[in-house]
Amino acid sequence: MSFFISPALAAEAPAGAMDPGMFNILFLVGFGLIFYFFMWRPQAKRAKEHKNLLANLAKGDEVITAGGVIGKVVRLNDDYVVLEVSEGTELKFQKAHVAAELPKGTIKSI
């Protein structure tokens, strides 16, 4: 019945072959490093930058919200910011929805 078993499968592994368990561990470590550097780390960096943006908001700053509304900060408190979007028109937003701070004079140039 030995004609069903290939001689190559019956032979021992070459001396320089890597242990399959070791290969699996290296594969998982490599996958973890890829996950960290391409997904988790950039997201944590963006979250930190956004937190600093919200902490440094001040009256008179020109900002854009996540919905695309551009305005000048009139009032703010811990959770909300009031933006003047046009002469005499003020809108209240949650502070977390401020996406970016614009350079001074951006609203007048539009």
C-alpha positions as CSV (number, residue, x, y, z in Angstrom):
1,M,0.0,0.0,0.0
2,S,3.0,2.3,0.0
3,F,2.2,3.4,-3.6
4,F,-0.5,5.8,-2.2
5,I,2.1,7.7,-0.1
6,S,4.4,9.9,-2.0
7,P,8.1,9.6,-1.1
8,A,8.3,13.4,-0.7
9,L,5.6,13.4,2.0
10,A,7.2,10.5,3.8
11,A,10.6,12.2,3.9
12,E,11.6,14.3,6.9
13,A,11.7,18.1,6.6
14,P,14.9,19.7,5.4
15,A,17.2,20.9,8.2
16,G,16.7,24.7,7.5
17,A,12.9,24.6,7.4
18,M,11.0,27.0,9.8
19,D,8.7,25.5,12.4
20,P,5.0,26.1,11.4
21,G,4.2,27.3,14.9
22,M,7.0,29.9,14.8
23,F,5.8,31.1,11.4
24,N,2.3,31.6,12.8
25,I,3.6,33.6,15.7
26,L,5.7,35.8,13.3
27,F,2.6,36.2,11.1
28,L,0.4,37.4,14.0
29,V,3.1,39.8,15.3
30,G,3.5,41.2,11.8
31,F,-0.2,41.6,11.4
32,G,-0.4,43.4,14.7
33,L,2.4,45.8,13.7
34,I,0.7,46.6,10.4
35,F,-2.6,47.2,12.3
36,Y,-0.9,49.5,14.8
37,F,1.0,51.6,12.3
38,F,-1.7,51.9,9.6
39,M,-4.9,52.1,11.6
40,W,-4.6,52.8,15.3
41,R,-1.7,55.2,15.5
42,P,-3.0,57.7,12.8
43,Q,-6.5,57.6,14.3
44,A,-5.1,58.4,17.7
45,K,-3.0,61.2,16.3
46,R,-6.1,62.8,14.6
47,A,-8.1,62.5,17.8
48,K,-5.4,64.2,19.8
49,E,-5.2,67.1,17.2
50,H,-9.0,67.5,17.3
51,K,-8.9,67.6,21.1
52,N,-6.2,70.3,21.0
53,L,-8.2,72.3,18.4
54,L,-11.3,72.2,20.7
55,A,-9.3,73.2,23.8
56,N,-7.7,76.2,22.0
57,L,-10.9,77.6,20.5
58,A,-11.4,81.3,21.4
59,K,-13.9,84.1,20.6
60,G,-13.2,85.5,17.1
61,D,-11.8,82.3,15.6
62,E,-13.1,81.4,12.2
63,V,-14.0,77.7,11.9
64,I,-15.7,75.2,9.7
65,T,-18.1,72.5,11.1
66,A,-18.3,68.9,10.2
67,G,-21.4,69.8,8.1
68,G,-19.5,72.5,6.1
69,V,-20.9,75.6,7.9
70,I,-18.3,78.4,8.1
71,G,-18.6,80.9,10.8
72,K,-16.9,83.1,13.4
73,V,-17.0,82.0,17.1
74,V,-19.1,84.5,19.1
75,R,-19.6,82.6,22.3
76,L,-18.5,79.2,23.7
77,N,-18.8,77.1,26.8
78,D,-17.8,73.6,27.8
79,D,-20.1,71.8,25.4
80,Y,-21.4,74.3,22.8
81,V,-20.1,77.0,20.5
82,V,-22.2,79.8,18.9
83,L,-21.1,80.8,15.4
84,E,-22.0,83.9,13.5
85,V,-22.6,82.7,10.0
86,S,-23.7,86.0,8.5
87,E,-24.5,89.5,9.9
88,G,-26.9,89.0,12.7
89,T,-27.3,85.2,12.2
90,E,-26.0,83.0,14.9
91,L,-26.1,79.2,15.1
92,K,-25.4,77.0,18.1
93,F,-23.4,73.8,17.5
94,Q,-21.9,71.1,19.7
95,K,-18.2,71.9,20.2
96,A,-17.3,68.4,18.9
97,H,-18.7,69.3,15.5
98,V,-16.0,71.9,14.8
99,A,-13.8,70.3,12.2
100,A,-11.1,72.8,11.6
101,E,-9.9,76.3,12.3
102,L,-9.6,78.6,9.3
103,P,-7.0,81.3,8.8
104,K,-8.1,84.8,9.8
105,G,-9.9,86.7,7.0
106,T,-11.2,83.6,5.3
107,I,-14.8,84.5,5.7
108,K,-14.3,88.0,4.2
109,S,-12.4,86.6,1.2
110,I,-15.3,84.3,0.4
